[in-house]
């Protein structure tokens, strides 16, 4: 409510204003003013319950803020999902409001967390909550220097392998919650963990189609630490960098043709035209040769059809775990028939690895699409970013 100025109360209605001078008020009038003010405050409280955390790109979750709690919904937790998960985040020491039986209640801010994906690690780092992670499956995958320091100090418990975690060890840790991800309605071990009384939260960032949509999930993590403002600040900075780089790429008069992916088994895997990787290539001013496909996942294509379409491509971006042209040639002699291979215009994103070999691209890339985009613009249009040095990507020799 606005502060009352001097001796004057102002009560506004849709079409008129009533002013009271304090000297002229009778006891009856004062009582009426008090009632009106209470109604006004009650109305404001009711409105606050219907406020929502603003999201610009992320479509996988939503938030409704109430007085002492947050109603959080993950509406599309896995590919093909027809229902989602509901969470009620209640401020510590506050009363838990009425809720449905399927709503998971979590007291916030949380004091500790177990994560199951390396993509969750940067979210903690950027929110300055690195010290809250107390357990992780296969800690060798983690690249973050700050988190590796905690691992080396024995402050992050090794919990085995993902989808095969040591539940007994996890139970002894007694984390405030476990953040996982789902590939289907079968939550597997996560369901067992929930049955032990440990709250389970599903993070569905990987399903976002827009690169900035994935980055915006830092706002999801922030909800559990009451750090929404900090998350919004981080995201705005990332968004600004991304959009600025995208604008720079539009200044190019050329669009190099791009092929991507490699063969696994007998099939060539590559991003679909609606995949977030394809969006990045498009925003970088590239002509991804499969951009006209409708898939937001990965395409499975025969070698022959890829060769027919991409043999004369300008650039080959994204070659799995290959570290050199020799490795590529040794794996499949026919790779050498593509123009990008002959011209040595083949690029990998696995330049940076952690102390134990974990991929920094796979860990940090979801949160920092702005860096990925700059790398791609540098590859496709080096003249537009003459001073920039690639962070994730490098050209193979």
N, C-alpha and C positions, 0 to 999 in steps of 0.2 A: 504494500500500500504506500501511496505517496505521503510524505511527511506533511502534517497540518501546518500551514503558514500563519504565524501570528495568532490572531483571534478569530480566524475565519474557517469554517468548514464548507467544503464544496462537495456536493453530491450530484453526480451527473446521471442523467437518464438519456434515452435515445433522442428525445426531442426537446428537453427543457433542462434548466439548471436551477437549483434552489440554493440560495446563500443564507447562511445564518451568521449574525453577529453575536459573539459570545455574551455581550452585555445584555442583549434582548431576549436570550433564551430562557424559557420557563422550564421548570423541572420536567413537565410533561414532554416538552420539545426535546430536551436532552435525552430522555429515555427513547424517544423515537429515533433520534440520531444514532444512538448506540445500537438499536435494533437494525437500522439500515446498514451500519458499518459491519455488524456481525454477518448480515446476509451477504454483503460485498465480499468479506473475507472467505466465507463459506463457498461462495461462487468461485473465487480464485483457487481455493484448495481443490474444488472439483475439477476445474480446468487443468490443474497441474497433473491430475491423474491421467489425463488424456494426452499429455505431451509425449512426443516420441523422439528418440535419438535420430537425428537426420543422417541419411545414407544417400550418397550420390550415385554409386556404382554397384555396390554389393546388393545382391538380390536374395541371398541365402538365409539371411536372418533379419529380425526386426525387434525393436525394443519399445516398450511403453513404460514411461517413468511414473511412479506413484510417489506418495509422501516419503515413505521409508523403505521402498522396495522397487524393483525393476522386473517387469514381466518380459521375458526374453523368449523368442520363438525361433527355432531353426526349422524353417518350413520345408526345405528340400535337402535332407541329410545325405542322400546317396542317389546315384543315377536311377531314374525310374521310380523314385519314392512317391507314394500317394498320400502320405501323412508325415508329420514331423515330430519334433520334441519340444516340450515346453519347460522353461526353467523360471523359478521365482527366486530372485536374489533379494534377500532381506538384510537390512543393515543390522550389524551386531548390536544386540541388546534390545532390539525392537520386536514388537509383537508380529507374529506370522499371520497374515490375513487368510481368509478362507480361500481354498484353491481345490482344483480337481485332483483326483487320486493319482493321475498320471503325471502330475506336475512335480518336477524335481526341485526341492527347496535347498538353497545354498546360502549360508551366512557369509556376508561380505563386509569388509575386505577379507579375502582368504589369506591364510598364513603360510600355506605351502601347496605345491602342485606337482603332479606327475604328468608329463607329456609323453606322447607316443610318436610324434613326427618331428623331424628336425625343422620343419617350417614353423613350428611353434616357438622355437628358441629365439629368433630375432625379435619376436613380439615382446618377449620378456626383457630382452636386452634394451630395446628402444624405449620401454616403459620404466627402465631402471628397476626391474623386479627380477634380475638375474638370480639373486640369492633365494628366491622362492622355490626354484626347482630342486626337488630332493630325490627324484628317481627318474630313470629313462631306460628304455630297452635298447641295448647295443649302443653304449655311449661313444664307441669309436666313430660312429657316424657324425657326431657333433663337431662342427668346425669352429664355432664361435670361440675366440680366444678367452673372453671373460668366462664363458661356461667351462672351457677346458681347464682353466685354473681351478675352478671349484671341483671339477672331476678329479684332478690330480691331488687335491687336498682331501679327497674322500668325502666330500659334502654332497655328492650326487651318486645315489646308489645304482649300481648296474643291475638291471632287472631281467636280463636274458634277451630273448629276441621278440620282436613285435609279433603279435598274435600268438605268442607262446611265452608270455611273461611269467616270472616266478611270483605267483599270487601270494604265497606265504610271506615273501620278503616285502611285497608291496603292502600287505595288510599291516605288517609290523611298523612300516613307515607312518601309517595313519595320515595320509595327505588330506588336505581340505577338499580336494577334488582330483579327478583324473580327466585330462582332456584327451580325447581320442578322435578317431574318424571312422566312418562306416562305408563299406562298399556294397552292402545290401542290408536287408532288414534283420539279418542274423548278426547280432553284435558279438557273438562268440564269447571270448574271455571278458569283455567289458560288462556283459550281463552278469557274469559270476561275481565280478568285482562290485557291482551295484548291490548284489544280494548280500554282500558282506557289510553293507552300510556306508560304502564310500561313494559319494556323488560322482556320476559320470556325465560329462558334457561332450557333445559331438560338435566338432569343428568341420564345417563343410566348405572351407575356402577353395579347395581344389576344383570345385564344380563351377566356380565363377567364370563366365565367358570373357569378361573384360579384364585386362591386366590390373587396372586400378581397382576393380572389384575385389580381387584377391588381396591387394594391399590394404583395402579398407577393413579387412577382418582384424586389424590391430584394434579397432574400436570394440570388437567382440571380446578380445582378451582383456581389454581395459575395464570392462564392466565388472570383472571379478576383483579388481583392485581399487575401484572407485577413481580411476584415472582417465575418465572420458575426455577431459580437457587436454591432457597431455597427448592422448592418442589422436585427437582431432588436429592438434598442432603438428604432430609428426606427419599425419596423412596429408595435410594441406601443403606441406613442404614437398613431399613426394609428388603429389598431383601437379604442383606448379612446375617442377622440373620436367615431368613427363610431357605436359602440354606445351611447354616452351620448346622442347626438343622436337615434338611432333610438328610444331609450326615451322621450325627450321627446315625439317625434311621436305616440307611442301614447296620450298624454294627451288628444289632441284627440277631440272627439265627432263631428266631421265629416270627410268625405273628399271633397274637391273632385274633380270629374271632369276628366280630362286628355286632350287630344289632342296629337299631336306630329307633326313632320315636315312636308315640303313636297312639291310636285310637281316631278319631274324628267322632262322629256319629256312623256309621256302618263300617267305612273304616279306615284302618291303613295307615297313611301318613308317608313317609320316603324319604330320598334323592335318586334320580336316580343315576345310575352309572357314569354319566358324570356331575353330580352336583358338585359345588365347594366344598361342604362338603365332598363328596366322594373322591375328589382329596386330601383334607387335610388328610383324614384317610389313604389313600394310601401312601402319603408322610411321614406319621408318622409310617410307617411300620406295618400297620394293614391289615387284610383281611376282607374288608367290604363285607358282604354276597350278596349284590345286585350290586356289582361293574361291573358285566357283562351286566347290562341293559344299553340301549342307551340314556335314558332320561337325559337331563340336568336340569330338573325341579324336581318335586316331584312325586313319585309313589303312587297310591291308590290301596292298596292290602287288601284282606280279612284277618281277624284274623287267620283263619284256615291255610291259605297258609304261613303266617308269622311263625306260630307255627311249621309247618312241616319243615321249613327250618332253623329256628333259635332257636329252643327249647334248644339246647345244645351250644349256642354261649358262648364265653368267657366273653364278655363285652357288656353292654348295654349303649350306649353313646348318649345322647340327648333325654330327656323325657319331652319336652314341659315345662309347668309351674309347674310341680310337685315339691314339696319341701321336700318330705320324702317318704320312702317306704310305710308307712301307708296310705298316700294319694293315692299312686298308687294302693294299694290293695283295698282301699275303692271305687275307681273309676271303677275298673274292676278286679274281683276276679281271672280271668284267667291269669292275668299278673304274678301271683305268681308261675305259672307252669314253667316259663322260668328259666333256670339254672343261669343266671346272677342275677336274683332276689333272688333266693335261696342262692347264694354265696355272696350276697350284693356287687355285682360289677356293680352298676348302678350309672351313672354320669350325672349331670346336668350342663349346662353352665350359669345358672342364679344366680350364687353366688353373684355377685356384682350388686347392684341397687343404683340409685341416691337418693337424698334427698326426692324426691316425688315418688319414686318407679319405675322410668324408668330403663330399662335394659342396663347396660353398655356394655354387650356383643353385643347386637343389634346395639348399637351406635358406639362403637369403633372397633368392630370386622372386619369390612370391611377394615379399614386402617391398622390394626395390625394383619394380619394373622400369622405373626411370633410368636406372643404370643399364639395364638390358637394352632399352631403346637407344640410348646413346651409343652403346657398342654396335648395334645394328646399323645405325646411321653412319658411324665411322667406317664400317665395312662397305656399305652400299654407296655412300657419298662422302668419301674422306675429305674432300675439299670443303665441306660444310662445317667440319669440326677439326680444323688444322692443328690445334693445340691439345686436343683430347687424346688420352691414351686409354685403350680398351681395358676394362676391369675383369670381366668374366671371359670374354672370347679371345681367341688367338688363332692365327693362321698356321696350319700344319705344314711342316717341311717334309 
